[in-house]
Amino acid sequence: MSEVPRARADAATAGVSLVAAMIAGAVAGYGLGSLVGLAVPLGLIGLFAGLVAGMGLVYARFRRL
């Protein structure tokens, strides 16, 4: 019975890690883009870069599941 809550906690942690990486990438891209006048395009690029980085992070951390 203890396996089910553990799996839910791992899934929630993986989801939060992915979303956090996406938000961090978007904020970094938007911040750098606002310095050069391309805030929205670089923000979107940062969002997708965060998606890729977040998937790599989740894969590296939870590949044993």
PQR file of N, CA, C, O and H, with PARSE charges and radii, in Angstrom:
ATOM      1  N   MET A   1       0.812  -1.199   0.000 -0.4000 1.5000
ATOM      2  CA  MET A   1       0.000   0.000   0.000 -0.0000 2.0000
ATOM      3  C   MET A   1       0.855   1.262   0.000  0.5500 1.7000
ATOM      4  O   MET A   1       0.371   2.319  -0.406 -0.5500 1.4000
ATOM      5  N   SER A   2       2.081   1.192   0.431 -0.4000 1.5000
ATOM      6  CA  SER A   2       2.902   2.401   0.495 -0.0000 2.0000
ATOM      7  C   SER A   2       3.458   2.806  -0.864  0.5500 1.7000
ATOM      8  O   SER A   2       4.000   3.904  -0.992 -0.5500 1.4000
ATOM      9  H   SER A   2       2.474   0.333   0.761  0.4000 1.0000
ATOM     10  N   GLU A   3       3.342   1.959  -1.882 -0.4000 1.5000
ATOM     11  CA  GLU A   3       3.869   2.285  -3.204 -0.0000 2.0000
ATOM     12  C   GLU A   3       3.036   3.331  -3.935  0.5500 1.7000
ATOM     13  O   GLU A   3       3.594   4.135  -4.682 -0.5500 1.4000
ATOM     14  H   GLU A   3       2.901   1.067  -1.779  0.4000 1.0000
ATOM     15  N   VAL A   4       1.742   3.346  -3.749 -0.4000 1.5000
ATOM     16  CA  VAL A   4       0.872   4.270  -4.484 -0.0000 2.0000
ATOM     17  C   VAL A   4       1.135   5.725  -4.112  0.5500 1.7000
ATOM     18  O   VAL A   4       1.306   6.535  -5.023 -0.5500 1.4000
ATOM     19  H   VAL A   4       1.288   2.692  -3.143  0.4000 1.0000
ATOM     20  N   PRO A   5       1.180   6.118  -2.827 -0.5600 1.5000
ATOM     21  CA  PRO A   5       1.478   7.530  -2.529  0.2800 2.0000
ATOM     22  C   PRO A   5       2.873   7.952  -3.001  0.5500 1.7000
ATOM     23  O   PRO A   5       3.065   9.102  -3.397 -0.5500 1.4000
ATOM     24  N   ARG A   6       3.833   7.050  -2.964 -0.4000 1.5000
ATOM     25  CA  ARG A   6       5.185   7.373  -3.415 -0.0000 2.0000
ATOM     26  C   ARG A   6       5.185   7.688  -4.915  0.5500 1.7000
ATOM     27  O   ARG A   6       5.840   8.634  -5.354 -0.5500 1.4000
ATOM     28  H   ARG A   6       3.677   6.116  -2.643  0.4000 1.0000
ATOM     29  N   ALA A   7       4.455   6.899  -5.690 -0.4000 1.5000
ATOM     30  CA  ALA A   7       4.394   7.130  -7.130 -0.0000 2.0000
ATOM     31  C   ALA A   7       3.707   8.458  -7.437  0.5500 1.7000
ATOM     32  O   ALA A   7       4.115   9.167  -8.357 -0.5500 1.4000
ATOM     33  H   ALA A   7       3.924   6.131  -5.334  0.4000 1.0000
ATOM     34  N   ARG A   8       2.684   8.794  -6.686 -0.4000 1.5000
ATOM     35  CA  ARG A   8       2.007  10.075  -6.886 -0.0000 2.0000
ATOM     36  C   ARG A   8       2.921  11.236  -6.536  0.5500 1.7000
ATOM     37  O   ARG A   8       2.922  12.256  -7.225 -0.5500 1.4000
ATOM     38  H   ARG A   8       2.352   8.217  -5.939  0.4000 1.0000
ATOM     39  N   ALA A   9       3.696  11.092  -5.475 -0.4000 1.5000
ATOM     40  CA  ALA A   9       4.627  12.154  -5.088 -0.0000 2.0000
ATOM     41  C   ALA A   9       5.713  12.325  -6.140  0.5500 1.7000
ATOM     42  O   ALA A   9       6.110  13.452  -6.439 -0.5500 1.4000
ATOM     43  H   ALA A   9       3.695  10.263  -4.915  0.4000 1.0000
ATOM     44  N   ASP A  10       6.199  11.224  -6.706 -0.4000 1.5000
ATOM     45  CA  ASP A  10       7.218  11.310  -7.755 -0.0000 2.0000
ATOM     46  C   ASP A  10       6.657  11.976  -9.009  0.5500 1.7000
ATOM     47  O   ASP A  10       7.336  12.781  -9.646 -0.5500 1.4000
ATOM     48  H   ASP A  10       5.877  10.309  -6.464  0.4000 1.0000
ATOM     49  N   ALA A  11       5.424  11.640  -9.358 -0.4000 1.5000
ATOM     50  CA  ALA A  11       4.801  12.250 -10.537 -0.0000 2.0000
ATOM     51  C   ALA A  11       4.581  13.745 -10.328  0.5500 1.7000
ATOM     52  O   ALA A  11       4.786  14.540 -11.246 -0.5500 1.4000
ATOM     53  H   ALA A  11       4.872  10.986  -8.840  0.4000 1.0000
ATOM     54  N   ALA A  12       4.169  14.122  -9.136 -0.4000 1.5000
ATOM     55  CA  ALA A  12       3.955  15.538  -8.835 -0.0000 2.0000
ATOM     56  C   ALA A  12       5.287  16.297  -8.858  0.5500 1.7000
ATOM     57  O   ALA A  12       5.355  17.419  -9.360 -0.5500 1.4000
ATOM     58  H   ALA A  12       4.002  13.476  -8.391  0.4000 1.0000
ATOM     59  N   THR A  13       6.325  15.695  -8.324 -0.4000 1.5000
ATOM     60  CA  THR A  13       7.640  16.330  -8.324 -0.0000 2.0000
ATOM     61  C   THR A  13       8.167  16.490  -9.746  0.5500 1.7000
ATOM     62  O   THR A  13       8.764  17.515 -10.078 -0.5500 1.4000
ATOM     63  H   THR A  13       6.269  14.784  -7.916  0.4000 1.0000
ATOM     64  N   ALA A  14       7.951  15.496 -10.573 -0.4000 1.5000
ATOM     65  CA  ALA A  14       8.385  15.578 -11.969 -0.0000 2.0000
ATOM     66  C   ALA A  14       7.640  16.690 -12.701  0.5500 1.7000
ATOM     67  O   ALA A  14       8.247  17.446 -13.460 -0.5500 1.4000
ATOM     68  H   ALA A  14       7.466  14.664 -10.304  0.4000 1.0000
ATOM     69  N   GLY A  15       6.348  16.794 -12.481 -0.4000 1.5000
ATOM     70  CA  GLY A  15       5.560  17.842 -13.131 -0.0000 2.0000
ATOM     71  C   GLY A  15       5.966  19.233 -12.687  0.5500 1.7000
ATOM     72  O   GLY A  15       6.084  20.146 -13.504 -0.5500 1.4000
ATOM     73  H   GLY A  15       5.855  16.180 -11.864  0.4000 1.0000
ATOM     74  N   VAL A  16       6.177  19.389 -11.402 -0.4000 1.5000
ATOM     75  CA  VAL A  16       6.577  20.693 -10.881 -0.0000 2.0000
ATOM     76  C   VAL A  16       7.967  21.062 -11.390  0.5500 1.7000
ATOM     77  O   VAL A  16       8.222  22.226 -11.701 -0.5500 1.4000
ATOM     78  H   VAL A  16       6.081  18.648 -10.738  0.4000 1.0000
ATOM     79  N   SER A  17       8.859  20.096 -11.479 -0.4000 1.5000
ATOM     80  CA  SER A  17      10.203  20.366 -12.009 -0.0000 2.0000
ATOM     81  C   SER A  17      10.146  20.823 -13.458  0.5500 1.7000
ATOM     82  O   SER A  17      10.863  21.742 -13.854 -0.5500 1.4000
ATOM     83  H   SER A  17       8.652  19.151 -11.227  0.4000 1.0000
ATOM     84  N   LEU A  18       9.297  20.183 -14.245 -0.4000 1.5000
ATOM     85  CA  LEU A  18       9.159  20.553 -15.654 -0.0000 2.0000
ATOM     86  C   LEU A  18       8.594  21.961 -15.809  0.5500 1.7000
ATOM     87  O   LEU A  18       9.109  22.759 -16.593 -0.5500 1.4000
ATOM     88  H   LEU A  18       8.714  19.436 -13.924  0.4000 1.0000
ATOM     89  N   VAL A  19       7.547  22.261 -15.067 -0.4000 1.5000
ATOM     90  CA  VAL A  19       6.933  23.593 -15.149 -0.0000 2.0000
ATOM     91  C   VAL A  19       7.890  24.668 -14.637  0.5500 1.7000
ATOM     92  O   VAL A  19       7.965  25.756 -15.208 -0.5500 1.4000
ATOM     93  H   VAL A  19       7.130  21.613 -14.430  0.4000 1.0000
ATOM     94  N   ALA A  20       8.618  24.369 -13.568 -0.4000 1.5000
ATOM     95  CA  ALA A  20       9.568  25.344 -13.020 -0.0000 2.0000
ATOM     96  C   ALA A  20      10.688  25.643 -14.013  0.5500 1.7000
ATOM     97  O   ALA A  20      11.105  26.793 -14.151 -0.5500 1.4000
ATOM     98  H   ALA A  20       8.557  23.485 -13.104  0.4000 1.0000
ATOM     99  N   ALA A  21      11.171  24.620 -14.701 -0.4000 1.5000
ATOM    100  CA  ALA A  21      12.221  24.842 -15.702 -0.0000 2.0000
ATOM    101  C   ALA A  21      11.696  25.678 -16.862  0.5500 1.7000
ATOM    102  O   ALA A  21      12.415  26.528 -17.388 -0.5500 1.4000
ATOM    103  H   ALA A  21      10.832  23.686 -14.589  0.4000 1.0000
ATOM    104  N   MET A  22      10.444  25.445 -17.266 -0.4000 1.5000
ATOM    105  CA  MET A  22       9.852  26.230 -18.345 -0.0000 2.0000
ATOM    106  C   MET A  22       9.692  27.692 -17.937  0.5500 1.7000
ATOM    107  O   MET A  22       9.990  28.592 -18.722 -0.5500 1.4000
ATOM    108  H   MET A  22       9.860  24.755 -16.839  0.4000 1.0000
ATOM    109  N   ILE A  23       9.227  27.928 -16.726 -0.4000 1.5000
ATOM    110  CA  ILE A  23       9.042  29.300 -16.256 -0.0000 2.0000
ATOM    111  C   ILE A  23      10.388  30.000 -16.124  0.5500 1.7000
ATOM    112  O   ILE A  23      10.527  31.163 -16.504 -0.5500 1.4000
ATOM    113  H   ILE A  23       8.984  27.196 -16.089  0.4000 1.0000
ATOM    114  N   ALA A  24      11.381  29.293 -15.585 -0.4000 1.5000
ATOM    115  CA  ALA A  24      12.705  29.898 -15.432 -0.0000 2.0000
ATOM    116  C   ALA A  24      13.304  30.250 -16.791  0.5500 1.7000
ATOM    117  O   ALA A  24      13.914  31.309 -16.941 -0.5500 1.4000
ATOM    118  H   ALA A  24      11.268  28.348 -15.276  0.4000 1.0000
ATOM    119  N   GLY A  25      13.138  29.382 -17.769 -0.4000 1.5000
ATOM    120  CA  GLY A  25      13.648  29.670 -19.117 -0.0000 2.0000
ATOM    121  C   GLY A  25      12.942  30.851 -19.749  0.5500 1.7000
ATOM    122  O   GLY A  25      13.577  31.697 -20.379 -0.5500 1.4000
ATOM    123  H   GLY A  25      12.643  28.522 -17.647  0.4000 1.0000
ATOM    124  N   ALA A  26      11.621  30.912 -19.581 -0.4000 1.5000
ATOM    125  CA  ALA A  26      10.860  32.023 -20.150 -0.0000 2.0000
ATOM    126  C   ALA A  26      11.243  33.344 -19.497  0.5500 1.7000
ATOM    127  O   ALA A  26      11.389  34.354 -20.187 -0.5500 1.4000
ATOM    128  H   ALA A  26      11.105  30.225 -19.069  0.4000 1.0000
ATOM    129  N   VAL A  27      11.408  33.351 -18.190 -0.4000 1.5000
ATOM    130  CA  VAL A  27      11.780  34.576 -17.481 -0.0000 2.0000
ATOM    131  C   VAL A  27      13.187  35.027 -17.881  0.5500 1.7000
ATOM    132  O   VAL A  27      13.429  36.216 -18.090 -0.5500 1.4000
ATOM    133  H   VAL A  27      11.290  32.531 -17.629  0.4000 1.0000
ATOM    134  N   ALA A  28      14.106  34.071 -17.984 -0.4000 1.5000
ATOM    135  CA  ALA A  28      15.465  34.430 -18.398 -0.0000 2.0000
ATOM    136  C   ALA A  28      15.481  34.972 -19.825  0.5500 1.7000
ATOM    137  O   ALA A  28      16.155  35.962 -20.110 -0.5500 1.4000
ATOM    138  H   ALA A  28      13.909  33.106 -17.814  0.4000 1.0000
ATOM    139  N   GLY A  29      14.741  34.327 -20.714 -0.4000 1.5000
ATOM    140  CA  GLY A  29      14.671  34.808 -22.091 -0.0000 2.0000
ATOM    141  C   GLY A  29      14.022  36.170 -22.191  0.5500 1.7000
ATOM    142  O   GLY A  29      14.482  37.030 -22.942 -0.5500 1.4000
ATOM    143  H   GLY A  29      14.193  33.523 -20.483  0.4000 1.0000
ATOM    144  N   TYR A  30      12.958  36.370 -21.441 -0.4000 1.5000
ATOM    145  CA  TYR A  30      12.274  37.662 -21.457 -0.0000 2.0000
ATOM    146  C   TYR A  30      13.182  38.761 -20.886  0.5500 1.7000
ATOM    147  O   TYR A  30      13.236  39.872 -21.413 -0.5500 1.4000
ATOM    148  H   TYR A  30      12.584  35.672 -20.831  0.4000 1.0000
ATOM    149  N   GLY A  31      13.886  38.433 -19.808 -0.4000 1.5000
ATOM    150  CA  GLY A  31      14.790  39.414 -19.203 -0.0000 2.0000
ATOM    151  C   GLY A  31      15.921  39.799 -20.128  0.5500 1.7000
ATOM    152  O   GLY A  31      16.231  40.981 -20.277 -0.5500 1.4000
ATOM    153  H   GLY A  31      13.842  37.530 -19.379  0.4000 1.0000
ATOM    154  N   LEU A  32      16.539  38.815 -20.749 -0.4000 1.5000
ATOM    155  CA  LEU A  32      17.620  39.126 -21.692 -0.0000 2.0000
ATOM    156  C   LEU A  32      17.077  39.819 -22.934  0.5500 1.7000
ATOM    157  O   LEU A  32      17.724  40.706 -23.490 -0.5500 1.4000
ATOM    158  H   LEU A  32      16.288  37.855 -20.628  0.4000 1.0000
ATOM    159  N   GLY A  33      15.899  39.417 -23.362 -0.4000 1.5000
ATOM    160  CA  GLY A  33      15.301  40.039 -24.535 -0.0000 2.0000
ATOM    161  C   GLY A  33      14.893  41.472 -24.299  0.5500 1.7000
ATOM    162  O   GLY A  33      14.919  42.285 -25.223 -0.5500 1.4000
ATOM    163  H   GLY A  33      15.373  38.697 -22.910  0.4000 1.0000
ATOM    164  N   SER A  34      14.517  41.797 -23.079 -0.4000 1.5000
ATOM    165  CA  SER A  34      14.130  43.182 -22.794 -0.0000 2.0000
ATOM    166  C   SER A  34      15.336  44.122 -22.844  0.5500 1.7000
ATOM    167  O   SER A  34      15.178  45.327 -23.041 -0.5500 1.4000
ATOM    168  H   SER A  34      14.496  41.138 -22.328  0.4000 1.0000
ATOM    169  N   LEU A  35      16.520  43.581 -22.668 -0.4000 1.5000
ATOM    170  CA  LEU A  35      17.730  44.399 -22.768 -0.0000 2.0000
ATOM    171  C   LEU A  35      18.037  44.785 -24.211  0.5500 1.7000
ATOM    172  O   LEU A  35      18.602  45.847 -24.473 -0.5500 1.4000
ATOM    173  H   LEU A  35      16.648  42.602 -22.508  0.4000 1.0000
ATOM    174  N   VAL A  36      17.662  43.917 -25.139 -0.4000 1.5000
ATOM    175  CA  VAL A  36      17.980  44.179 -26.546 -0.0000 2.0000
ATOM    176  C   VAL A  36      16.759  44.541 -27.376  0.5500 1.7000
ATOM    177  O   VAL A  36      16.873  44.746 -28.584 -0.5500 1.4000
ATOM    178  H   VAL A  36      17.203  43.054 -24.927  0.4000 1.0000
ATOM    179  N   GLY A  37      15.592  44.623 -26.744 -0.4000 1.5000
ATOM    180  CA  GLY A  37      14.390  45.027 -27.458 -0.0000 2.0000
ATOM    181  C   GLY A  37      13.631  43.891 -28.123  0.5500 1.7000
ATOM    182  O   GLY A  37      12.755  44.138 -28.951 -0.5500 1.4000
ATOM    183  H   GLY A  37      15.499  44.456 -25.763  0.4000 1.0000
ATOM    184  N   LEU A  38      13.946  42.668 -27.781 -0.4000 1.5000
ATOM    185  CA  LEU A  38      13.270  41.494 -28.346 -0.0000 2.0000
ATOM    186  C   LEU A  38      12.719  40.619 -27.223  0.5500 1.7000
ATOM    187  O   LEU A  38      12.997  39.421 -27.169 -0.5500 1.4000
ATOM    188  H   LEU A  38      14.658  42.467 -27.108  0.4000 1.0000
ATOM    189  N   ALA A  39      11.946  41.214 -26.339 -0.4000 1.5000
ATOM    190  CA  ALA A  39      11.512  40.519 -25.131 -0.0000 2.0000
ATOM    191  C   ALA A  39      10.628  39.311 -25.428  0.5500 1.7000
ATOM    192  O   ALA A  39      10.878  38.223 -24.910 -0.5500 1.4000
ATOM    193  H   ALA A  39      11.720  42.188 -26.383  0.4000 1.0000
ATOM    194  N   VAL A  40       9.609  39.485 -26.246 -0.4000 1.5000
ATOM    195  CA  VAL A  40       8.661  38.389 -26.482 -0.0000 2.0000
ATOM    196  C   VAL A  40       9.290  37.247 -27.282  0.5500 1.7000
ATOM    197  O   VAL A  40       9.135  36.091 -26.891 -0.5500 1.4000
ATOM    198  H   VAL A  40       9.406  40.369 -26.667  0.4000 1.0000
ATOM    199  N   PRO A  41       9.991  37.519 -28.381 -0.5600 1.5000
ATOM    200  CA  PRO A  41      10.585  36.385 -29.104  0.2800 2.0000
ATOM    201  C   PRO A  41      11.605  35.603 -28.269  0.5500 1.7000
ATOM    202  O   PRO A  41      11.613  34.372 -28.294 -0.5500 1.4000
ATOM    203  N   LEU A  42      12.449  36.303 -27.541 -0.4000 1.5000
ATOM    204  CA  LEU A  42      13.422  35.595 -26.710 -0.0000 2.0000
ATOM    205  C   LEU A  42      12.762  34.926 -25.508  0.5500 1.7000
ATOM    206  O   LEU A  42      13.251  33.910 -25.015 -0.5500 1.4000
ATOM    207  H   LEU A  42      12.443  37.303 -27.520  0.4000 1.0000
ATOM    208  N   GLY A  43      11.663  35.488 -25.040 -0.4000 1.5000
ATOM    209  CA  GLY A  43      10.900  34.839 -23.973 -0.0000 2.0000
ATOM    210  C   GLY A  43      10.317  33.514 -24.439  0.5500 1.7000
ATOM    211  O   GLY A  43      10.327  32.530 -23.700 -0.5500 1.4000
ATOM    212  H   GLY A  43      11.266  36.313 -25.441  0.4000 1.0000
ATOM    213  N   LEU A  44       9.805  33.490 -25.676 -0.4000 1.5000
ATOM    214  CA  LEU A  44       9.271  32.244 -26.226 -0.0000 2.0000
ATOM    215  C   LEU A  44      10.379  31.224 -26.480  0.5500 1.7000
ATOM    216  O   LEU A  44      10.195  30.030 -26.242 -0.5500 1.4000
ATOM    217  H   LEU A  44       9.796  34.290 -26.277  0.4000 1.0000
ATOM    218  N   ILE A  45      11.508  31.688 -26.956 -0.4000 1.5000
ATOM    219  CA  ILE A  45      12.646  30.790 -27.156 -0.0000 2.0000
ATOM    220  C   ILE A  45      13.091  30.214 -25.812  0.5500 1.7000
ATOM    221  O   ILE A  45      13.400  29.027 -25.712 -0.5500 1.4000
ATOM    222  H   ILE A  45      11.657  32.658 -27.150  0.4000 1.0000
ATOM    223  N   GLY A  46      13.123  31.054 -24.787 -0.4000 1.5000
ATOM    224  CA  GLY A  46      13.476  30.589 -23.451 -0.0000 2.0000
ATOM    225  C   GLY A  46      12.472  29.596 -22.895  0.5500 1.7000
ATOM    226  O   GLY A  46      12.843  28.662 -22.184 -0.5500 1.4000
ATOM    227  H   GLY A  46      12.872  32.019 -24.868  0.4000 1.0000
ATOM    228  N   LEU A  47      11.195  29.797 -23.218 -0.4000 1.5000
ATOM    229  CA  LEU A  47      10.158  28.867 -22.782 -0.0000 2.0000
ATOM    230  C   LEU A  47      10.402  27.482 -23.360  0.5500 1.7000
ATOM    231  O   LEU A  47      10.351  26.486 -22.638 -0.5500 1.4000
ATOM    232  H   LEU A  47      10.893  30.555 -23.796  0.4000 1.0000
ATOM    233  N   PHE A  48      10.669  27.417 -24.664 -0.4000 1.5000
ATOM    234  CA  PHE A  48      10.902  26.119 -25.283 -0.0000 2.0000
ATOM    235  C   PHE A  48      12.246  25.523 -24.871  0.5500 1.7000
ATOM    236  O   PHE A  48      12.376  24.302 -24.778 -0.5500 1.4000
ATOM    237  H   PHE A  48      10.711  28.226 -25.250  0.4000 1.0000
ATOM    238  N   ALA A  49      13.234  26.361 -24.625 -0.4000 1.5000
ATOM    239  CA  ALA A  49      14.509  25.854 -24.105 -0.0000 2.0000
ATOM    240  C   ALA A  49      14.315  25.289 -22.702  0.5500 1.7000
ATOM    241  O   ALA A  49      14.921  24.276 -22.350 -0.5500 1.4000
ATOM    242  H   ALA A  49      13.128  27.352 -24.700  0.4000 1.0000
ATOM    243  N   GLY A  50      13.472  25.940 -21.901 -0.4000 1.5000
ATOM    244  CA  GLY A  50      13.156  25.424 -20.574 -0.0000 2.0000
ATOM    245  C   GLY A  50      12.400  24.114 -20.634  0.5500 1.7000
ATOM    246  O   GLY A  50      12.572  23.253 -19.771 -0.5500 1.4000
ATOM    247  H   GLY A  50      12.980  26.763 -22.187  0.4000 1.0000
ATOM    248  N   LEU A  51      11.558  23.956 -21.654 -0.4000 1.5000
ATOM    249  CA  LEU A  51      10.844  22.697 -21.839 -0.0000 2.0000
ATOM    250  C   LEU A  51      11.828  21.561 -22.105  0.5500 1.7000
ATOM    251  O   LEU A  51      11.727  20.488 -21.509 -0.5500 1.4000
ATOM    252  H   LEU A  51      11.417  24.655 -22.355  0.4000 1.0000
ATOM    253  N   VAL A  52      12.772  21.803 -22.996 -0.4000 1.5000
ATOM    254  CA  VAL A  52      13.776  20.786 -23.313 -0.0000 2.0000
ATOM    255  C   VAL A  52      14.650  20.493 -22.097  0.5500 1.7000
ATOM    256  O   VAL A  52      14.919  19.331 -21.792 -0.5500 1.4000
ATOM    257  H   VAL A  52      12.855  22.675 -23.480  0.4000 1.0000
ATOM    258  N   ALA A  53      15.089  21.526 -21.411 -0.4000 1.5000
ATOM    259  CA  ALA A  53      15.914  21.331 -20.220 -0.0000 2.0000
ATOM    260  C   ALA A  53      15.126  20.627 -19.117  0.5500 1.7000
ATOM    261  O   ALA A  53      15.670  19.771 -18.418 -0.5500 1.4000
ATOM    262  H   ALA A  53      14.870  22.470 -21.659  0.4000 1.0000
ATOM    263  N   GLY A  54      13.859  20.977 -18.957 -0.4000 1.5000
ATOM    264  CA  GLY A  54      13.029  20.333 -17.945 -0.0000 2.0000
ATOM    265  C   GLY A  54      12.816  18.861 -18.237  0.5500 1.7000
ATOM    266  O   GLY A  54      12.830  18.038 -17.321 -0.5500 1.4000
ATOM    267  H   GLY A  54      13.418  21.672 -19.524  0.4000 1.0000
ATOM    268  N   MET A  55      12.618  18.517 -19.510 -0.4000 1.5000
ATOM    269  CA  MET A  55      12.473  17.105 -19.857 -0.0000 2.0000
ATOM    270  C   MET A  55      13.757  16.335 -19.590  0.5500 1.7000
ATOM    271  O   MET A  55      13.723  15.193 -19.131 -0.5500 1.4000
ATOM    272  H   MET A  55      12.606  19.185 -20.254  0.4000 1.0000
ATOM    273  N   GLY A  56      14.876  16.962 -19.877 -0.4000 1.5000
ATOM    274  CA  GLY A  56      16.158  16.324 -19.562 -0.0000 2.0000
ATOM    275  C   GLY A  56      16.344  16.145 -18.068  0.5500 1.7000
ATOM    276  O   GLY A  56      16.841  15.110 -17.623 -0.5500 1.4000
ATOM    277  H   GLY A  56      14.903  17.889 -20.249  0.4000 1.0000
ATOM    278  N   LEU A  57      15.954  17.132 -17.298 -0.4000 1.5000
ATOM    279  CA  LEU A  57      16.049  17.045 -15.847 -0.0000 2.0000
ATOM    280  C   LEU A  57      15.166  15.933 -15.298  0.5500 1.7000
ATOM    281  O   LEU A  57      15.606  15.146 -14.460 -0.5500 1.4000
ATOM    282  H   LEU A  57      15.551  17.972 -17.659  0.4000 1.0000
ATOM    283  N   VAL A  58      13.936  15.866 -15.762 -0.4000 1.5000
ATOM    284  CA  VAL A  58      13.008  14.838 -15.294 -0.0000 2.0000
ATOM    285  C   VAL A  58      13.508  13.453 -15.710  0.5500 1.7000
ATOM    286  O   VAL A  58      13.439  12.510 -14.921 -0.5500 1.4000
ATOM    287  H   VAL A  58      13.579  16.505 -16.443  0.4000 1.0000
ATOM    288  N   TYR A  59      14.005  13.322 -16.926 -0.4000 1.5000
ATOM    289  CA  TYR A  59      14.520  12.040 -17.368 -0.0000 2.0000
ATOM    290  C   TYR A  59      15.720  11.612 -16.518  0.5500 1.7000
ATOM    291  O   TYR A  59      15.804  10.456 -16.104 -0.5500 1.4000
ATOM    292  H   TYR A  59      14.061  14.087 -17.567  0.4000 1.0000
ATOM    293  N   ALA A  60      16.631  12.524 -16.259 -0.4000 1.5000
ATOM    294  CA  ALA A  60      17.826  12.187 -15.487 -0.0000 2.0000
ATOM    295  C   ALA A  60      17.477  11.813 -14.043  0.5500 1.7000
ATOM    296  O   ALA A  60      18.116  10.947 -13.445 -0.5500 1.4000
ATOM    297  H   ALA A  60      16.562  13.463 -16.595  0.4000 1.0000
ATOM    298  N   ARG A  61      16.470  12.466 -13.502 -0.4000 1.5000
ATOM    299  CA  ARG A  61      16.144  12.222 -12.098 -0.0000 2.0000
ATOM    300  C   ARG A  61      15.241  11.013 -11.907  0.5500 1.7000
ATOM    301  O   ARG A  61      15.367  10.308 -10.906 -0.5500 1.4000
ATOM    302  H   ARG A  61      15.951  13.169 -13.987  0.4000 1.0000
ATOM    303  N   PHE A  62      14.335  10.758 -12.841 -0.4000 1.5000
ATOM    304  CA  PHE A  62      13.331   9.724 -12.645 -0.0000 2.0000
ATOM    305  C   PHE A  62      13.429   8.590 -13.647  0.5500 1.7000
ATOM    306  O   PHE A  62      12.426   7.919 -13.891 -0.5500 1.4000
ATOM    307  H   PHE A  62      14.232  11.331 -13.654  0.4000 1.0000
ATOM    308  N   ARG A  63      14.578   8.345 -14.235 -0.4000 1.5000
ATOM    309  CA  ARG A  63      14.678   7.287 -15.241 -0.0000 2.0000
ATOM    310  C   ARG A  63      14.554   5.902 -14.630  0.5500 1.7000
ATOM    311  O   ARG A  63      14.268   4.947 -15.352 -0.5500 1.4000
ATOM    312  H   ARG A  63      15.393   8.890 -14.038  0.4000 1.0000
ATOM    313  N   ARG A  64      14.756   5.759 -13.340 -0.4000 1.5000
ATOM    314  CA  ARG A  64      14.654   4.459 -12.675 -0.0000 2.0000
ATOM    315  C   ARG A  64      13.221   4.034 -12.408  0.5500 1.7000
ATOM    316  O   ARG A  64      12.989   2.877 -12.057 -0.5500 1.4000
ATOM    317  H   ARG A  64      14.988   6.535 -12.754  0.4000 1.0000
ATOM    318  N   LEU A  65      12.258   4.923 -12.561 -0.4000 1.5000
ATOM    319  CA  LEU A  65      10.866   4.575 -12.236 -0.0000 2.0000
ATOM    320  C   LEU A  65      10.242   3.734 -13.252  0.5500 1.7000
ATOM    321  O   LEU A  65       9.076   3.362 -13.115 -0.5500 1.4000
ATOM    322  H   LEU A  65      12.446   5.863 -12.846  0.4000 1.0000
TER
END
